[in-house]
Amino acid sequence: MDAIKKHFNASLIKKIASKFGTPIFVYSEKIILDSIKSYKTAFSKTDILFCYALKANSNNSLCSILAKKGIGADIVSGGELFRALKAGFEPQKIVFSGVGKTEEELNYALKSNVLMINVESFDELEILKKVASKFKKIANFSIRINPDIDPHTHKFITTGKLGGKFGVSLKEAFRMYEYSKKFKFLNPIGMQVHLGSQIYSVKPYVMAIDLILAAIKKLSERGINIKYIDIGGGWGVDEIRGMRPPAILAKAINSKIKHLSGIKLIIEPGRSLMASAGILITKVLYKKKSGDKNFIIVNGAMNDFIRPALYGAKHPVYSFSRNKKKLKADIVGPVCESGDFLAKDIELPLPENGDLLAIGSVGAYGQSMSSQYNSRLRAPEILLKGKSEYKLIRKRESFRDLIYKEVRLP
Ligand SMILES: Cc1ncc(COP(=O)(O)O)c(C=O)c1O
């Protein structure tokens, strides 16, 4: 709450809301730059490449802030590759993850000279071999290991447990690395894990690194030299207090890898670089009571910000009202789903209809997961630069945007 007050000046927010309407996403450039700085400082003694996970927020202007600071990109689709290149990320700082890359996407990645492709199955390796041989292009790849480690987070954002769809077992990975030796266009250079999101302990990372270190030792004995250890993203962001200091993570990781030479660490932060930088401004439409429960109905909804509905995520709500009288209520949107809520059972100054509320920590997995469900127009985005300057970085959609790709039959 304090972070919202500190970084998002109330009168400026009101001005932006009246000029561009609501709901609207507002981001602070300063918070993004501060997050980059704290990662860089924490890992200053490590040979490291930061690859921002574009899925967290792929807005061109926001991505270009990161690209200009020398950050790389972690992408999971041809669309994200296109966005990454447009935003100015250097191809040799791009890693391509994802369980279902198509032949066309692999082709696009090879042609774009990305640093490496994080292969997630034997079948994918076969297709990569086919594409690479066809274009006579060396495919630098890593294999995403499923280390069967529980990061103790929400089940929808746990990705490193066996029985899930991500990565392959170590045994399968060894088979794949061995297989690649037979083909000159396949070049194994990395090993990757991504354990999940919202991880608050270093323990799962340390366990994964131990596993990787043992595996790359075995691989080097078999003539396969791994140059990149990619530990994925997932570093937690407390919705109220912001990012956990990356120094904690750096200390734990460095203690494991400082003796290595010729190996670069890759880390793929998404949420931790962007979440705290964004707020969603929404307007109170109505208030009502159902049984004992109070509802504040706002014009932002699950289509704008789905995390509370999808994961039960709890985000801070800041009220711009100064009313001394308080109200305990659910903050809900106009979407026709009982699951459409932005916050539940929170206490806030009783707002007047027309007052603004800010939902905090929405910079990651906010706009990028938004949709037009209920034929609602996706919200615009604003970037705050300095104390009073702001720029529109995405326009609000129009009704025409809802149907312009639809084909009307005669
Ligand atoms: C492969 C990969 N890397 C990095 C990330 C980023 O995770 P986070 O936003 O939690 O840092 C994800 C998120 O799903 C991912 O799938």
The ligand as a Gaussian input file, in Angstrom:
#p B3LYP/6-31G(d) Opt

LIG

0 1
 C       10.546000     -21.251000     -18.638000
 C       10.151000     -20.106000     -17.770000
 N       11.096000     -19.236000     -17.387000
 C       10.801000     -18.171000     -16.614000
 C        9.510000     -17.934000     -16.175000
 C        9.237000     -16.730000     -15.345000
 O        8.757000     -17.015000     -14.086000
 P        8.493000     -15.822000     -13.073000
 O        7.641000     -14.834000     -13.758000
 O        7.792000     -16.449000     -11.923000
 O        9.830000     -15.264000     -12.694000
 C        8.499000     -18.839000     -16.541000
 C        7.121000     -18.628000     -16.069000
 O        6.219000     -19.373000     -16.261000
 C        8.826000     -19.944000     -17.375000
 O        7.897000     -20.814000     -17.767000

